[in-house]
């Protein structure tokens, strides 16, 4: 049937939804005009469905129907009018127009109380029975034929509000939660009523109203006290995380807050009286703060003569705008303390509010507690506490089926600990958590400046834990401790600080366009976050590569699922712990150790992931790019393989060139994406250069990366060590001169000798392919050096040593590489963009340019 809905409010919205669900065609919705810029819920719902919405300020003038209003109504061709709740006077030209007439909802048992204020008169007259009537409209005052009546008992203490909320609203639209639905449908109903009137049910002999529902139940175990709910598929379970409910599909949803019949809002986890009864004893300074807060309450609640400990914020007349004001006053009073509106609803009395405030000021906010099952090791004069589980939705959890693997210490080949091995279902949980955090969580609601403040706090925590992080890098990745402290961890801290500063400086622009005369146009752009991003990082700089990508991703406002390299997961998991301490909202960051072919592939294929950032091999990068295209055309940035040329001319500062060449090859054991893969030495200085290099190599101490005087630790893992041995064997076989090294060091673990080859010709395997290890490849002469240096499909970095600045700039112009170093090497900085050309990838890490990898640009044009 073609129906016109005339009404307003949540009641009207729900009736509209029921009519749509029953298959009727809604040809138009007539509701009240916007109030204070806020649209009526009924109109909003219809607009989402593309149904025509009309907002007439009036239908009649001087007792006569307005012809243009009636004409617009008649043009819709409605066969029936439904008036669920309507405060406007509708003329009979509209009421009687449809073939089937009009039906109206009235909140009383007609004909006893006709006209307005029917609920009030039900109570004023002391009626023992109340209810509602649905009737056919006529030209009288609620005198049409009755279609349906439902009644309820009037309780001695009933008010207009209790009668409406208890019976008239929910029964009128069948508004109680329908438990015979899947979990997602129940969740949608709860969140759809999250403000007013709330989705409620009867349980434990009282009315409970549910707020703040989520389907993000990754890692939740339904263990706790059962909450029987009549007609529910299964009893709910009150856990430390909240109330778990079940749909008829046995899937779970989590309710975080419950409002009791007396109006008090409590954490759902505290329903059975688990509230912590420890009342804090306030210090002298906190007592001063308490009195300052009392004055703030008095300013906000002018009708209260005295703010007592028992004074209730809302019962004293506070409205939603006063909640915002209180949050802002506390921010100003308490040096930027961040409260959420939810905090005010949870602690409505002055005493409860002071207790909550002091706990937050002391850093004892128990909501943010997370149970972490640490692996502990006494090493490097520290007691390391290392998380070893997956990190999903702000919780450390086991992988599906509790699968694990051993992560290996490359110094001696021993197993450090067992780490959870993520499965495809774990990826889906992590992506769901990230999506929920992006779309519904606090992360998208806080200001950009507040987001930056959280990233600054995270950087500070990383600095406080830098010795621990550097020790884990040495233990898990074989990085020398001093290098890990300075670069692996030090640059990670700098990266987060740099991008924290960018958070509130991401902005669009205004653009002059052709005017639509006689009107004018304004065109502007907005830079927006993309959504859920997947970040896949390599094993050579586990924490630093994570930071390079994640800091920019978060600064732009995205959420993220990170897959660390399977062989080096431990600093990523320690980083996850620090994000909790920093107050990063749950679900914003998720970390999944596991196989690249399984976890990386699922991230690349996942329809809810909108961006992949990858650092690794060119072969895998191509595969990721293809998967991103075929799945949902994800945005992708790739930092791939390299074979970076280093050109040393005879007019260079030779001592500096030797020093920088050593660093260009042997830095971080050669496990460095921009390592100089091939050195071109001008013939006249070749022998002298080679002699100095061999001398320097002989001085290098190979050994335990935690020893402060070690400058060459073990290679990252066994398979990589074997690859380096085979690489050198092939170089010798093809005729290159092995000057030194080329063998495994006879020590426990995965140690490889620093190696130097010379007389390497262009056709040789080692001249073309990256070793990713401590192997210096030297070719004589620099004749035709530009064509030789560019004769590769890689283009990540390059270097030049010469005193002739004109030569240096000319060569730098011609080199096909994303970074060119002149008279230095490895000089990366958080402010300088980093990325490759050709098959070394595309997209940038670091610098302002990195932000663009995690943003999308929206163009908005207004005509006025």
Secondary structure, DSSP 4 states (H G I P E B T S, - for coil): -EEEEE--HHHHHHHHHHHHHTT-EEEEEE-PPPBTTB--HHHHHHHHTT--EE--S-SEETTEE-HHHHHHHHTT--SEEEESS--S---HHHHTTSTT-EEEEESS-TTSS-SS-HHHHHHHTT-SEEEEEEEE--SSSS-SPEEEEEEEEPPTT--HHHHIIIIIHHHHTT-S--SSS-HHHHHHHHHHTSSSS-EEEEETTEEEEEEEEES--TT----SEEE-BTT-SS-EEEETTEEEEE-TTS-EEEEEEEE-TTS-EEEGGGTTS-----PPPPPHHHHHHHHHHHHHHHHH-TT-SS--TT-BTTTTT--HHHHHHHHHHHHHHTTT----HHHHHH--BHHHHHHHHHHHHTT--GGG-----EEEEEETTEEEEEE-SEEETTEEEPPGGG-EEEEE-TTT--EEEEEE---HHHHHHHHHHHHHHHHTSGGGTS-HHHHHHHHHHHHHHHHHTHHHHHHHHHHHH---HHHIIIIIIHHHHHHHHHHHHHGGG----EE-----TTS-EEEEEEEEE-SEEEEE--STTHHHHHHHHHHHHHHTT-EEEEE--TT--HHHHHHHHHHHHHTPPTTSEEE--S-IIIIIHHHHH-TTEEEEEEES-HHHHHHHHHHHHHHH--EEEEE----EEEEE-TTS-HHHHHHHHHHHHHGGGG--TT-EEEEEE-HHHHHHHHHHHHHHHHHPPBS-TTSTT--B---S-HHHHHHHHHHHHHHHHTT-EEEE--SB-SSSS--B--EEEES--TTSHHHHS---SSEEEEEE--TTHHHHHH-SSEESEEEEE-S-HHHHHHHHHH--SSEEEES--S---TTS-B--EETTEES-BSHHHHHHTTEEEEEEEEE-
